[in-house]
Every structure is written in C-alpha cells, then in structure tokens.
Amino acid sequence: MDVRAAHIALAASSPDTERVTATPNLPVKPRADLVERALPFLPSGREIRQAFIGQAAPSFFFFIITYLTGIMSRNKYRCVVVTDDAIYVLDSSKWSGGAKPQEIVGRMPRHTRLGPVSGRWAEVDLLGERHWVHRRFHDQIAAADREGGFEALRRPERTLHAALGAATLARS
C-alpha cells in the first residue's frame, strides 16, 4: 500500500477525523476549479501552490448564525491563493460561497503564517480580518505553512476536562 493510500485509510479509520492532518511529506494539490478561476487575477507567470476559501465575519457566533440561517448580509466570501512569492486574497461572490473570485482585495507576504488550524471551522487572520475556514481546506493551510518555512504546529484544543480543571483552580 503506497503512502497516500495509507494516509487516506488512516483518515477513514480514525474515530476523530478532525484531528487527522496532512502528512508532511505528501504534496497537496489545490482544487482545480479554484486555480482556474483565480489565475486570471494574478500577475502572469504565477503558479498557484495552494488555494482555499473562507468567510470573514466579526465573530464566530455571528458567522455560525449567518451560516445556519443562510443570511449572508455582512459576511465576506474570499478565495485565498498561495504562490511561490505571495499570498493573494480575492473577493468572491456570496452565492458561490467563495469559489468564484471577482477581484484581488489584498496581497500578503509569502512568509506569513496562516495556521495552525484545527476543528471544523478554523479561524485564520487575513488582512486584519477574522476568516473562518472549513476543515476540508486545512491541509492547504498546513501545506502553505510548511512551504513557507514554518514547522507544523497545532492549535491547542480546549477540552471539557481542561476547562473544568481551570475553573476548579480558579475557585481555590
């Protein structure tokens, strides 16, 4: 069984698939439709290494309420593409959910750390705004960080046990 098949099998057999991250030695390809739609907005000759979509919202609570109700009033939908020299943030139409870029809203230095990410919806800071990125794109963020020279870190997850322990300590 090759390494990729073993990684997929591990992810499928894991009881907590949110904790399974991309294997560091495997290349991660961006979604072809995001690459095709984002390329016309980038300077010529750029190769997209990673791509993901996210939504900007003032808080996680606001994001979840708008996500669950379908009210898309204040959320901004973004497509983020990583090239060898920069990270481009593109504004997208709301109805595409971020998958159809319309213009570049900003450029960040390539040596910008995007992660660590974990959980179903991870918070990523882009251009000074909080964005929420679904776990299906976490491997893209991890790969971008690896290629940017950052070691793989995981955002610490707060468990109920840890929260109860902290509350007990605070009372004593």
N, CA, C and O of each residue as an XYZ file, in Angstrom:
688
protein
N       0.857     -1.166      0.000
C       0.000      0.000      0.000
C       0.907      1.234      0.000
O       1.790      1.355      0.849
N       0.690      2.148     -0.949
C       1.531      3.348     -1.002
C       1.201      4.289      0.153
O       0.211      4.103      0.861
N       2.048      5.302      0.329
C       1.910      6.216      1.464
C       0.594      6.981      1.414
O      -0.065      7.152      2.439
N       0.204      7.444      0.218
C      -1.040      8.215      0.085
C      -2.254      7.368      0.469
O      -3.136      7.824      1.197
N      -2.286      6.122     -0.032
C      -3.400      5.230      0.286
C      -3.434      4.933      1.780
O      -4.509      4.820      2.371
N      -2.257      4.806      2.391
C      -2.190      4.554      3.830
C      -2.724      5.753      4.604
O      -3.425      5.587      5.603
N      -2.399      6.953      4.150
C      -2.890      8.161      4.831
C      -4.407      8.268      4.717
O      -5.079      8.613      5.689
N      -4.948      7.976      3.537
C      -6.401      8.020      3.341
C      -7.075      6.962      4.210
O      -8.113      7.225      4.817
N      -6.489      5.770      4.271
C      -7.049      4.706      5.100
C      -7.023      5.105      6.575
O      -7.975      4.840      7.308
N      -5.936      5.739      7.007
C      -5.835      6.203      8.389
C      -6.926      7.219      8.686
O      -7.575      7.150      9.730
N      -7.131      8.159      7.778
C      -8.163      9.179      7.981
C      -9.542      8.547      8.053
O     -10.370      8.956      8.867
N      -9.797      7.550      7.207
C     -11.111      6.911      7.194
C     -11.350      6.090      8.449
O     -12.487      5.974      8.907
N     -10.282      5.513      9.015
C     -10.459      4.660     10.181
C     -10.378      5.412     11.491
O     -10.696      4.860     12.545
N      -9.954      6.670     11.440
C      -9.798      7.444     12.663
C     -11.162      7.787     13.257
O     -12.055      8.230     12.535
N     -11.331      7.587     14.561
C     -12.610      7.932     15.175
C     -12.841      9.434     15.216
O     -13.989      9.876     15.283
N     -11.783     10.225     15.178
C     -11.908     11.679     15.220
C     -11.194     12.244     14.003
O     -10.030     12.636     14.091
N     -11.886     12.290     12.865
C     -11.243     12.701     11.630
C     -10.811     14.157     11.638
O      -9.984     14.543     10.812
N     -11.340     14.991     12.547
C     -10.915     16.384     12.619
C      -9.461     16.499     13.057
O      -8.801     17.491     12.748
N      -8.960     15.513     13.761
C      -7.592     15.577     14.251
C      -6.576     15.056     13.236
O      -5.375     15.237     13.434
N      -7.018     14.422     12.171
C      -6.101     13.909     11.165
C      -5.675     15.073     10.275
O      -6.514     15.762      9.695
N      -4.365     15.283     10.173
C      -3.850     16.366      9.348
C      -3.077     15.794      8.184
O      -2.790     14.598      8.141
N      -2.739     16.657      7.239
C      -1.988     16.227      6.073
C      -0.622     15.696      6.499
O       0.014     16.243      7.401
N      -0.179     14.627      5.841
C       1.140     14.077      6.102
C       2.177     15.024      5.521
O       2.056     15.413      4.360
N       3.201     15.413      6.295
C       4.147     16.433      5.857
C       4.863     16.138      4.542
O       5.207     17.077      3.824
N       5.098     14.882      4.201
C       5.870     14.575      3.006
C       5.032     14.438      1.742
O       5.582     14.262      0.654
N       3.731     14.516      1.866
C       2.871     14.363      0.695
C       2.552     15.723      0.085
O       2.218     16.666      0.802
N       2.656     15.824     -1.247
C       2.254     17.087     -1.875
C       0.737     17.247     -1.803
O      -0.008     16.275     -1.924
N       0.299     18.476     -1.606
C      -1.127     18.777     -1.519
C      -1.472     19.672     -2.689
O      -0.946     20.778     -2.811
N      -2.356     19.194     -3.549
C      -2.738     19.986     -4.716
C      -3.987     20.791     -4.415
O      -4.894     20.307     -3.739
N      -4.037     22.023     -4.915
C      -5.251     22.828     -4.710
C      -6.383     22.353     -5.617
O      -6.144     21.672     -6.614
N      -7.601     22.711     -5.268
C      -8.752     22.370     -6.105
C      -8.593     23.004     -7.476
O      -8.299     24.194     -7.581
N      -8.784     22.229     -8.510
C      -8.587     22.690     -9.887
C      -9.509     23.860    -10.235
O      -9.093     24.780    -10.940
N     -10.757     23.838     -9.751
C     -11.673     24.929    -10.097
C     -11.235     26.246     -9.466
O     -11.398     27.301    -10.080
N     -10.681     26.211     -8.251
C     -10.189     27.442     -7.620
C      -8.982     27.987     -8.376
O      -8.862     29.197     -8.569
N      -8.097     27.107     -8.801
C      -6.923     27.530     -9.566
C      -7.349     28.174    -10.878
O      -6.867     29.251    -11.228
N      -8.241     27.527    -11.594
C      -8.702     28.035    -12.891
C      -9.380     29.400    -12.758
O      -9.175     30.278    -13.597
N     -10.174     29.580    -11.726
C     -10.905     30.841    -11.560
C     -10.040     31.964    -10.994
O     -10.321     33.137    -11.243
N      -8.993     31.627    -10.237
C      -8.161     32.652     -9.614
C      -7.016     33.121    -10.511
O      -6.579     34.266    -10.393
N      -6.526     32.270    -11.394
C      -5.364     32.612    -12.221
C      -5.503     33.917    -13.005
O      -4.531     34.669    -13.074
N      -6.661     34.226    -13.602
C      -6.769     35.477    -14.368
C      -6.532     36.747    -13.547
O      -6.234     37.796    -14.118
N      -6.657     36.672    -12.229
C      -6.493     37.855    -11.386
C      -5.060     38.039    -10.891
O      -4.720     39.088    -10.345
N      -4.232     37.032    -11.078
C      -2.856     37.084    -10.579
C      -1.913     37.626    -11.654
O      -2.218     37.559    -12.844
N      -0.769     38.160    -11.230
C       0.243     38.577    -12.212
C       0.652     37.370    -13.057
O       0.681     36.243    -12.563
N       0.962     37.607    -14.308
C       1.280     36.500    -15.213
C       2.506     35.726    -14.732
O       3.421     36.286    -14.127
N       2.497     34.457    -15.011
C       3.607     33.588    -14.665
C       3.545     33.000    -13.267
O       4.440     32.246    -12.886
N       2.540     33.314    -12.505
C       2.432     32.794    -11.139
C       1.857     31.379    -11.162
O       0.957     31.068    -11.942
N       2.394     30.541    -10.297
C       1.884     29.179    -10.137
C       1.221     29.094     -8.773
O       1.832     29.414     -7.754
N      -0.026     28.663     -8.760
C      -0.761     28.536     -7.503
C      -0.363     27.223     -6.840
O      -0.539     26.141     -7.400
N       0.177     27.350     -5.634
C       0.636     26.186     -4.871
C      -0.494     25.629     -3.996
O      -0.686     24.415     -3.920
N      -1.241     26.526     -3.334
C      -2.371     26.134     -2.505
C      -3.498     27.139     -2.708
O      -3.267     28.289     -3.083
N      -4.732     26.679     -2.450
C      -5.903     27.554     -2.557
C      -6.964     27.070     -1.583
O      -7.144     25.869     -1.382
N      -7.661     28.024     -0.982
C      -8.761     27.670     -0.089
C      -9.751     28.823     -0.059
O      -9.445     29.936     -0.486
N     -10.943     28.537      0.454
C     -11.955     29.578      0.577
C     -12.323     29.746      2.050
O     -12.179     28.821      2.850
N     -12.798     30.937      2.390
C     -13.188     31.221      3.764
C     -14.177     32.370      3.785
O     -14.417     33.031      2.774
N     -14.738     32.588      4.946
C     -15.708     33.664      5.127
C     -15.232     34.578      6.254
O     -14.831     34.118      7.323
N     -15.286     35.871      5.991
C     -14.946     36.859      7.016
C     -16.221     37.247      7.745
O     -17.245     37.534      7.126
N     -16.141     37.250      9.063
C     -17.279     37.647      9.903
C     -16.723     38.251     11.184
O     -15.614     37.915     11.601
N     -17.490     39.142     11.810
C     -16.999     39.813     13.015
C     -16.700     38.870     14.185
O     -15.808     39.146     14.987
N     -17.434     37.771     14.287
C     -17.203     36.819     15.369
C     -17.665     35.434     14.920
O     -18.388     35.297     13.932
N     -17.238     34.412     15.658
C     -17.649     33.056     15.315
C     -19.151     32.888     15.491
O     -19.798     32.226     14.680
N     -19.714     33.479     16.543
C     -21.155     33.401     16.781
C     -21.933     33.984     15.598
O     -22.883     33.376     15.104
N     -21.514     35.177     15.151
C     -22.172     35.813     14.012
C     -22.032     34.944     12.763
O     -22.985     34.775     12.002
N     -20.837     34.397     12.564
C     -20.595     33.526     11.411
C     -21.527     32.314     11.429
O     -22.148     31.994     10.415
N     -21.628     31.641     12.575
C     -22.462     30.439     12.665
C     -23.930     30.766     12.442
O     -24.623     30.031     11.739
N     -24.414     31.853     13.026
C     -25.819     32.231     12.832
C     -26.102     32.486     11.356
O     -27.107     32.012     10.826
N     -25.226     33.228     10.692
C     -25.455     33.503      9.268
C     -25.276     32.249      8.424
O     -25.963     32.078      7.417
N     -24.369     31.378      8.819
C     -24.143     30.124      8.090
C     -25.375     29.225      8.195
O     -25.817     28.657      7.197
N     -25.922     29.097      9.390
C     -27.067     28.208      9.595
C     -28.372     28.754      9.022
O     -29.220     27.986      8.567
N     -28.536     30.071      9.042
C     -29.795     30.651      8.563
C     -29.768     31.008      7.085
O     -30.815     31.211      6.470
N     -28.576     31.083      6.522
C     -28.480     31.459      5.109
C     -28.501     32.960      4.890
O     -28.485     33.415      3.746
N     -28.536     33.734      5.960
C     -28.490     35.196      5.846
C     -27.035     35.586      5.612
O     -26.180     35.367      6.470
N     -26.764     36.160      4.454
C     -25.380     36.431      4.084
C     -25.059     37.913      4.079
O     -24.229     38.363      3.289
N     -25.685     38.657      4.922
C     -25.589     40.118      4.858
C     -24.180     40.667      5.007
O     -23.677     41.306      4.083
N     -23.524     40.437      6.145
C     -22.242     41.081      6.411
C     -21.035     40.202      6.140
O     -19.910     40.701      6.128
N     -21.230     38.926      5.924
C     -20.095     38.049      5.672
C     -19.452     38.362      4.327
O     -20.136     38.665      3.349
N     -18.125     38.284      4.300
C     -17.383     38.443      3.051
C     -16.853     37.079      2.659
O     -16.341     36.339      3.500
N     -16.972     36.749      1.398
C     -16.549     35.454      0.910
C     -15.245     35.631      0.149
O     -15.155     36.448     -0.768
N     -14.235     34.859      0.537
C     -12.910     35.063     -0.020
C     -12.319     33.760     -0.536
O     -12.551     32.680      0.006
N     -11.555     33.906     -1.596
C     -10.732     32.833     -2.126
C      -9.296     33.255     -1.855
O      -8.911     34.376     -2.186
N      -8.512     32.390     -1.268
C      -7.123     32.696     -0.934
C      -6.230     31.757     -1.731
O      -6.393     30.537     -1.688
N      -5.282     32.343     -2.461
C      -4.349     31.529     -3.236
C      -2.923     31.851     -2.809
O      -2.567     33.004     -2.567
N      -2.127     30.805     -2.725
C      -0.738     30.927     -2.299
C       0.143     30.601     -3.496
O       0.016     29.539     -4.104
N       1.039     31.527     -3.827
C       2.010     31.297     -4.895
C       3.392     31.201     -4.260
O       3.518     31.259     -3.037
N       4.414     31.057     -5.072
C       5.756     30.944     -4.507
C       6.260     32.261     -3.917
O       7.216     32.249     -3.141
N       5.639     33.407     -4.263
C       6.148     34.689     -3.773
C       5.154     35.518     -2.960
O       5.543     36.537     -2.390
N       3.883     35.112     -2.888
C       2.893     35.917     -2.165
C       1.648     35.091     -1.839
O       1.442     33.995     -2.362
N       0.832     35.659     -0.959
C      -0.490     35.109     -0.655
C      -1.494     36.155     -1.109
O      -1.466     37.290     -0.632
N      -2.381     35.786     -2.027
C      -3.366     36.710     -2.586
C      -4.736     36.402     -1.999
O      -5.158     35.247     -1.940
N      -5.420     37.447     -1.568
C      -6.779     37.316     -1.048
C      -7.705     37.937     -2.084
O      -7.571     39.113     -2.425
N      -8.642     37.141     -2.580
C      -9.559     37.590     -3.624
C     -10.984     37.628     -3.096
O     -11.423     36.714     -2.397
N     -11.698     38.686     -3.432
C     -13.102     38.799     -3.065
C     -13.907     37.927     -4.018
O     -13.611     37.864     -5.211
N     -14.922     37.258     -3.491
C     -15.750     36.358     -4.299
C     -17.223     36.674     -4.108
O     -17.613     37.368     -3.169
N     -18.027     36.153     -5.016
C     -19.466     36.376     -4.898
C     -20.020     35.564     -3.733
O     -19.533     34.473     -3.436
N     -21.033     36.104     -3.084
C     -21.639     35.429     -1.937
C     -22.302     34.121     -2.338
O     -22.231     33.133     -1.606
N     -22.936     34.115     -3.481
C     -23.675     32.920     -3.892
C     -22.763     31.775     -4.280
O     -23.198     30.624     -4.318
N     -21.485     32.075     -4.575
C     -20.542     30.997     -4.904
C     -19.904     30.418     -3.650
O     -19.221     29.396     -3.715
N     -20.122     31.065     -2.506
C     -19.513     30.606     -1.268
C     -18.020     30.842     -1.226
O     -17.325     30.257     -0.395
N     -17.513     31.689     -2.108
C     -16.093     31.995     -2.149
C     -15.356     31.355     -3.300
O     -14.172     31.624     -3.501
N     -16.030     30.511     -4.060
C     -15.361     29.737     -5.108
C     -15.243     30.461     -6.448
O     -14.626     29.933     -7.373
N     -15.820     31.658     -6.570
C     -15.729     32.403     -7.837
C     -15.161     33.795     -7.578
O     -15.911     34.747     -7.364
N     -13.829     33.909     -7.598
C     -13.199     35.205     -7.320
C     -13.591     36.267     -8.339
O     -13.828     35.975     -9.511
N     -13.652     37.526     -7.853
C     -14.017     38.640     -8.719
C     -12.942     39.712     -8.789
O     -12.834     40.415     -9.794
N     -12.137     39.849     -7.722
C     -11.060     40.835     -7.726
C     -10.104     40.564     -6.567
O     -10.468     39.927     -5.578
N      -8.881     41.058     -6.710
C      -7.910     40.959     -5.619
C      -8.199     42.073     -4.619
O      -8.315     43.239     -4.996
N      -8.314     41.709     -3.343
C      -8.512     42.725     -2.311
C      -7.242     42.969     -1.510
O      -7.141     43.962     -0.790
N      -6.278     42.074     -1.631
C      -5.034     42.278     -0.908
C      -3.996     41.227     -1.206
O      -4.283     40.150     -1.729
N      -2.775     41.584     -0.853
C      -1.637     40.694     -1.050
C      -0.857     40.683      0.252
O      -0.606     41.732      0.846
N      -0.476     39.494      0.691
C       0.307     39.356      1.916
C       1.651     38.735      1.552
O       1.744     37.994      0.573
N       2.695     39.030      2.331
C       3.998     38.418      2.049
C       3.916     36.899      2.129
O       3.155     36.352      2.927
N       4.691     36.232      1.310
C       4.676     34.772      1.289
C       5.103     34.203      2.646
O       4.659     33.122      3.033
N       5.933     34.905      3.342
C       6.407     34.416      4.641
C       5.432     34.827      5.756
O       5.843     35.335      6.799
N       4.153     34.601      5.517
C       3.104     34.858      6.506
C       2.546     33.522      6.954
O       2.139     32.705      6.128
N       2.527     33.302      8.245
C       1.965     32.055      8.774
C       0.445     32.158      8.782
O      -0.109     33.140      9.275
N      -0.234     31.148      8.237
C      -1.695     31.123      8.180
C      -2.305     30.302      9.315
O      -3.392     30.622      9.794
N      -1.622     29.257      9.744
C      -2.134     28.368     10.774
C      -1.552     28.696     12.125
O      -0.995     29.777     12.313
N      -1.667     27.796     13.058
C      -2.213     26.445     12.945
C      -3.739     26.444     12.916
O      -4.392     27.371     13.395
N      -4.282     25.383     12.344
C      -5.733     25.258     12.234
C      -6.172     23.920     12.821
O      -5.433     22.936     12.784
N      -7.385     23.903     13.360
C      -7.968     22.672     13.878
C      -9.473     22.872     14.017
O      -9.983     23.986     13.896
N     -10.162     21.785     14.269
C     -11.612     21.845     14.441
C     -12.349     21.892     13.120
O     -11.737     21.860     12.052
N     -13.659     21.969     13.198
C     -14.469     22.004     11.980
C     -14.281     23.320     11.232
O     -14.108     23.317     10.013
N     -14.311     24.431     11.938
C     -14.110     25.758     11.355
C     -12.932     26.409     12.075
O     -12.997     26.655     13.279
N     -11.868     26.685     11.347
C     -10.687     27.297     11.944
C     -10.674     28.794     11.671
O     -11.122     29.258     10.623
N     -10.154     29.530     12.631
C     -10.024     30.974     12.475
C      -8.655     31.271     11.859
O      -7.625     30.808     12.348
N      -8.667     32.053     10.779
C      -7.445     32.455     10.094
C      -7.486     33.967      9.915
O      -8.486     34.510      9.447
N      -6.410     34.646     10.282
C      -6.344     36.097     10.137
C      -5.798     36.435      8.752
O      -4.677     36.061      8.407
N      -6.608     37.148      7.960
C      -6.210     37.576      6.619
C      -6.484     39.065      6.493
O      -7.623     39.505      6.647
N      -5.455     39.833      6.215
C      -5.585     41.277      6.019
C      -6.245     41.959      7.215
O      -7.000     42.917      7.049
N      -5.963     41.470      8.405
C      -6.504     42.084      9.612
C      -7.939     41.726      9.932
O      -8.531     42.319     10.834
N      -8.518     40.770      9.217
C      -9.896     40.335      9.468
C      -9.903     38.858      9.835
O      -9.073     38.080      9.364
N     -10.865     38.484     10.692
C     -11.029     37.079     11.038
C     -11.812     36.381      9.937
O     -12.877     36.835      9.520
N     -11.256     35.265      9.479
C     -11.924     34.439      8.475
C     -12.120     33.051      9.065
O     -11.333     32.600      9.897
N     -13.165     32.386      8.631
C     -13.471     31.042      9.100
C     -13.326     30.093      7.923
O     -13.975     30.263      6.891
N     -12.464     29.087      8.090
C     -12.118     28.157      7.012
C     -12.521     26.751      7.433
O     -12.166     26.289      8.517
N     -13.266     26.079      6.564
C     -13.746     24.728      6.847
C     -12.580     23.738      6.840
O     -11.573     23.951      6.164
N     -12.733     22.659      7.598
C     -11.643     21.690      7.739
C     -11.224     21.026      6.425
O     -10.113     20.504      6.337
N     -12.079     21.033      5.409
C     -11.669     20.418      4.138
C     -10.506     21.167      3.504
O      -9.843     20.635      2.614
N     -10.243     22.417      3.955
C      -9.128     23.193      3.425
C      -7.942     23.269      4.389
O      -6.949     23.931      4.085
N      -8.025     22.620      5.520
C      -6.937     22.698      6.489
C      -5.626     22.139      5.944
O      -4.553     22.635      6.286
N      -5.702     21.110      5.098
C      -4.465     20.577      4.524
C      -3.788     21.598      3.611
O      -2.562     21.611      3.504
N      -4.570     22.451      2.955
C      -3.999     23.511      2.116
C      -3.240     24.519      2.983
O      -2.148     24.957      2.619
N      -3.814     24.882      4.115
C      -3.169     25.840      5.019
C      -1.910     25.240      5.620
O      -0.884     25.914      5.714
N      -1.980     23.979      6.029
C      -0.804     23.310      6.599
C       0.316     23.221      5.559
O       1.484     23.432      5.886
N      -0.035     22.913      4.319
C       0.972     22.829      3.254
C       1.581     24.200      2.966
O       2.787     24.308      2.740
N       0.760     25.240      2.973
C       1.269     26.597      2.747
C       2.245     26.992      3.853
O       3.286     27.591      3.580
N       1.915     26.660      5.089
C       2.816     26.960      6.197
C       4.123     26.177      6.082
O       5.199     26.726      6.318
N       4.030     24.898      5.719
C       5.257     24.097      5.540
C       6.139     24.691      4.455
O       7.346     24.845      4.645
N       5.541     25.024      3.319
C       6.318     25.602      2.218
C       6.857     26.982      2.558
O       7.862     27.412      1.993
N       6.194     27.682      3.482
C       6.658     28.991      3.923
C       7.760     28.914      4.963
O       8.260     29.941      5.422
N       8.141     27.693      5.337
C       9.234     27.507      6.277
C       8.820     27.404      7.730
O       9.666     27.476      8.621
N       7.532     27.236      7.981
C       7.057     27.110      9.353
C       6.905     25.645      9.701
O       6.462     24.849      8.874
N       7.269     25.284     10.919
C       7.077     23.907     11.348
C       5.598     23.680     11.637
O       4.860     24.613     11.954
N       5.185     22.435     11.524
C       3.776     22.104     11.735
C       3.433     22.237     13.216
O       3.969     21.518     14.059
N       2.546     23.153     13.510
C       2.036     23.328     14.868
C       0.542     23.093     14.844
O      -0.116     23.294     13.824
N       0.024     22.674     15.953
C      -1.418     22.500     16.061
C      -1.931     23.514     17.053
O      -1.305     23.769     18.082
N      -3.059     24.084     16.743
C      -3.701     24.994     17.684
C      -4.187     24.152     18.857
O      -4.868     23.147     18.651
N      -3.852     24.539     20.072
C      -4.297     23.731     21.213
C      -5.818     23.693     21.291
O      -6.498     24.711     21.159
N      -6.320     22.501     21.507
C      -7.768     22.349     21.607
C      -8.145     22.303     23.074
O      -7.540     21.574     23.861
N      -9.126     23.069     23.428
C      -9.599     23.104     24.810
C     -10.630     22.014     25.001
O     -11.652     21.973     24.316
N     -10.354     21.159     25.916
C     -11.292     20.076     26.189
C     -12.160     20.450     27.376
O     -11.833     21.363     28.135
N     -13.247     19.751     27.529
C     -14.124     19.983     28.671
C     -13.361     19.709     29.967
O     -13.520     20.428     30.953
N     -12.535     18.670     29.955
C     -11.746     18.329     31.140
C     -10.813     19.477     31.514
O     -10.719     19.836     32.688
N     -10.121     20.058     30.531
C      -9.205     21.167     30.793
C      -9.978     22.386     31.291
O      -9.523     23.081     32.199
N     -11.134     22.645     30.707
C     -11.936     23.799     31.124
C     -12.431     23.615     32.555
O     -12.427     24.568     33.334
N     -12.853     22.420     32.908
C     -13.311     22.163     34.273
C     -12.144     22.269     35.260
O     -12.306     22.775     36.371
N     -10.974     21.789     34.846
C      -9.792     21.893     35.705
C      -9.414     23.335     35.950
O      -9.063     23.695     37.074
N      -9.477     24.172     34.926
C      -9.156     25.594     35.088
C     -10.170     26.284     35.995
O      -9.804     27.144     36.796
N     -11.439     25.909     35.873
C     -12.478     26.512     36.732
C     -12.278     26.102     38.179
O     -12.497     26.905     39.086
N     -11.861     24.852     38.410
C     -11.621     24.374     39.763
C     -10.442     25.126     40.379
O     -10.497     25.538     41.538
N      -9.378     25.301     39.596
C      -8.203     26.017     40.091
C      -8.527     27.471     40.421
O      -8.012     28.021     41.394
N      -9.371     28.083     39.618
C      -9.717     29.482     39.814
C     -10.498     29.676     41.122
O     -10.366     30.714     41.770
N     -11.305     28.690     41.511
C     -12.094     28.785     42.729
C     -11.267     28.585     43.984
O     -11.622     29.090     45.049
N     -10.161     27.848     43.868
C      -9.380     27.549     45.078
C      -8.332     28.579     45.392
O      -7.611     28.444     46.380
